[in-house]
Amino acid sequence: MGPRILPFVVTVLLSVIVLFTPASGVPTAPPGTDKVVHFVLFALLMGAGRYARLPSGPLVIVLLGYAAVSEALQWLITALNRGGDVLDALVDVAGIAFGALVARSTARKRRTPLGE
């Protein structure tokens, strides 16, 4: 895989920290900020995964599963003192879709010769 995988690995590690930090360690923020964080995080996961040249189909399936499992675990692991949120999972899906669109658009631009 080489160095292209490094941004994806770093993004996955960041996501684990963001998604599984206990509520006591999450900074206070204006309402809705968590939705922005979820969207950006999953868009970055998708974009970094495509940059690493991971196949789109399996990557999307794994990220959709990760979105669902992360919300379930936030709800189930009482020590986190966080609640799973269906809306967070839907925002995760939107982030995955956005990341896929940006990655596809970027790939197309790289294949188009300059001046066309």
Summary of the structure (lengths in Angstrom):
residues: 116
radius of gyration: 15.6
end to end distance: 31.7
largest distance: 56.8
contacts: 313
relative contact order: 0.17
helix: 78%
strand: 0%
